[in-house]
């Protein structure tokens, strides 16, 4: 079995910014395992909200699913809101 581990940085115009991590619709045989925010790993089981600057970590259980998983996680709005950050602000920790 060939696995594919993907890391995607959430950009300011990401379609996923402001959504719960567990609400992502992923291709079959793909799983989000967590995210990295401020050099801390947050597991998907904590159901965090995705913010600009986060890194999503996902696994494709089949190498054939890697391109589609990469496409889904990198989905962006057609309009770039701001060159530096999205309107949805990260909570301060």
C-alpha positions, 0 to 999 in steps of 0.5 A: 500500500502506498501512502501519501502525506500532504501538508498544505498552508492555508492562504488568505483566500482559502475556501477552508478559512473559518471552517471546522477541520472535520467539516472538510469534504475529502476524496475517498480514502483520504483523512485529515490527521490534524494541523500545525498552528504556532508550532503546535500540533492540533489533532483533528479529534479536537475539531479546530477551526481552520485559520489563515497561516495554519498547515493542514496535515492529511493522508491519502491511503492510495497514491492515486488519491494524492493529486485530488487530495492536494487539489481539495486542500488547496481550493481557493476563492476566485477573489483574493481578499487581501495580500496579507490576511483573510478577514476571519481573524485567528483567535489569540492564544 
